[in-house]
Amino acid sequence: MTQSVKERLAQGANSVLLIQEGLKKLSSELRANMPGIVKSFDPLTMTASVQPAIRESVKNYDSLVPKWTELPVISDVPVLFPGSSDYIMTFPLQEGDEVLLVFSDMNIDGFWQTGKTANQTILRRHALSDAMAIPVQGISQPKAQTVTDFNTVYPELRSADVTVKLGFTATGFMLTGDLQVSGSITASTADIGGIAMTTHVHSDPQGGTTGGPQ
């Protein structure tokens, strides 16, 4: 049976050690951030179920023997994609993907539900329930080593297997892969296969050349 601090002090326990023990217990319940592994993702609510990837050393107060304990899967975790009111960058998440779990300083339930400044529905600090997930690639070395042909010259948006990639250079974009367009393309110049689309002409069977593009 666990004794209270008052009872332990009455039995001659060291007050400094008790304070240190209390602070250690308090710090163990405050979360900052840690890696997590996606168990499932709901694109409609942009939330995920995430397994915290680091086990906690939990002391059994009956035997005082610490045991490595897996933290519970956290459900309804908001997934943070870069974006604003008018634009957002999205990509699919699947089971096994890595995320960085960030734990809010205070309860996020009211804000999560309304998107407005809100009171805390329950007073708590740095709790597992207030996790948010940032999709990342490369917290673990097995995931990092799947990123081949890393471009060290300019930024890229690319598929993991590098079959499709869009590079952002100082002079323009570099695209690898097929281009599918739904809509129109407007360009002041266009060069396809070495042929200038805005000025090219053809030989006219009746002599001379055809006119340029209209």
Steps between C-alpha positions, in 0.01 A plus 500: 500500500642840402574732793437873493789748522383599851509138617846444355634817666355385830696178463824696452528515124746756357299809401749599227478156342120515516502838323737367234277196456192722466668721243612195304146365501362836388752532216420146384138608448587812298537433127693717255545306175595154383492289183185306423388235253171539310251219558221652287413831333163659424529755214148633568586623849878524439558300817700188571539226756866504601715266706762689705827340392696531826423274796473653846690370802218459752572408861276248669453648846430157649835357394677831418635331188477715182355333191511611138138573414351581160287813506143461368403579142374860484183545294363808323841663472482811273748462213671827408551563127654828377223735393283806547136595441543492120771239438619177654761237416369148555639152453367158598596341831500126553558257783866493598579859399696705750375821662635739760254519789482844661309535827317826561570704811127493578181314407423552128150345490303826494714656227510177298120485493429869424812655348451793738654614827353268762512409866656172600239229539734319740800660674814309400854564380708322235266200499501210255141595413619836361739361241535639148686316224742640241569254214874455450739268323824403666468508878611137497793381295300224323267771365783745430686243294202458268565855374739435212658754262461783752532830312755720676477784245134610490171403671280228353147369537529135406372147531696267727623294202608817311296407190317833531657819629464875473809704566512872586813664360618858481395515133176301500343159556637160405241225451564126474201280415183522294299822503120475512312828462134568572448852372695731273869583479609858434861564404684781323743248350504121471779272380408133452759256372718787388219656295380849586122472508445876469707552182532167317387463140458210259594451138210575270447226231410777256824684569644709782402455861185525700432792728580489869259392775192717538 
